[in-house]
Amino acid sequence: MSRFIKNLNEYLSRQGIKQKFLSIRSGMTEDKISKLLNEKQVIDEMEMEKLADALGKDISFFLGENLPEIPEIGSGRLAFYAGEPGEEQKQVAYKLINLIENLDEVFNSSAWYNAAGGGLDEF
């Protein structure tokens, strides 16, 4: 087994990362990733680079003699930093925060309005 594939498989196992996730992040099909990870197909340097990038690592991370010590994820879930949000994403986030902060007021005013006899039946 190639050193890259051995270390990659170990990393995926330790971190609880599924092939589907790797497929989405790398742009490769799950079938292709499965063949590469099981060495049913020879991996080239471009594919190594794609897989390493998909995991936020440099290719050299997986080419070392032994995989560097990394903390294991106990829950089997892994989060990736997606970078700073763009201006449009910030605006959506602010609107969502505003909505969440005001939901209580909306629900309370609706309950108060109905309790005061202001239901829609009167129209």
N, C-alpha and C positions, 0 to 999 in steps of 0.2 A: 504494500500500500504506500502511495506517495506520502511524503512528510506533510505536504499541504493538506491533503485529504484527511489524513489521520488527525492532524491538529484541528482542522475545521470540524470534523465529526465530534471530536472531544469537546470543542467549544460549544457547539450546538447542543450537545447533550447536557453539559454543565449548566448552560443558561436556559434550558427548556425551550429552545427556539425550534419552531416547526418548519418543515420544508415549504409549506404554503407561504409563511411569512417571508422566508428567504426568496421565494419566487416573486412575490409582490415587490419586494425591495430591489431585487436585482434585474427584474424584467425578463428573467428566464422562465421557461415553463417548469412546472413541478416535475414532469417526466424527465426533462433534461437534468434538473438538479438531482433527482433520484439516481439517474444513470451515472452522473459524475461522482456523487457521494459513495456509491456502491462500486465504483471503478468498472462499470460496464462500458464506459466511454472515457477515453483519454482526455484530460483537461488541458487546455492551452493557457498561455499567460493572460490573454484577454479575459477569459472566463474566471481565472483566479482573481484578477483585478476587480471584476464585477462583483464577485461574491464577497471579497474583502471589503470593498466600498459599501456594499449593502449592509454590512455589519458595523460600519464606522471604523474599520481597522485598515491599517496599511498591509499590503501583501506580505511584508516581511514578518508581521506578527504570526502568521501561520506557517512560515518557512523555517522557523528556528528548530533547533534540536528537540526542545521540549516547549510545550505551550506555557507561556508566562502564567504565573499565579494570578488568578482573577477570582473575585468573590463570587460564590455561587448564589444564584437567585433561588430562594427557598420556595416561593409560591409558584414557580414555573412560568412566571410572567416577566417580560422584559420591556422596558420603555426606552425609547430613543429620543434624544434631543433633536427637534426638527428645525432648529434655528429661530431667529427672531421673526415675529409675525410682521406681515406687511401692513400697510396703512388700512387697507380694506378689512383685513382680519381683525385689526384693533377696533375698528368701528363696530363690527359685528359683536365682538366681545363686550364692548361697552354697552351696547344695546341689550345684550342678554343679561348683563349684570343689573342694569336698570330695571328690566322686566322682572327679574327675580326679586329684587329689592322691593318692588311695588306690588307683587302678587298678593301679599297679605292685605294690603290696603284695598285692592280690587275685590277680593273675596269678602272682606269685612263690610265694605260699603254695599255690596250686593245683598248680603244677609241683612244688614240694617234696613235697606230700602224695602225688601220683602217683608220684614217684621213690622215695618211702619205702615203696611197696607198699600204699598205703592206697586203692587204686582201688575203685570201686563193685562190681566183680565179686565181691567177697567176701561181699556181702549176699545 
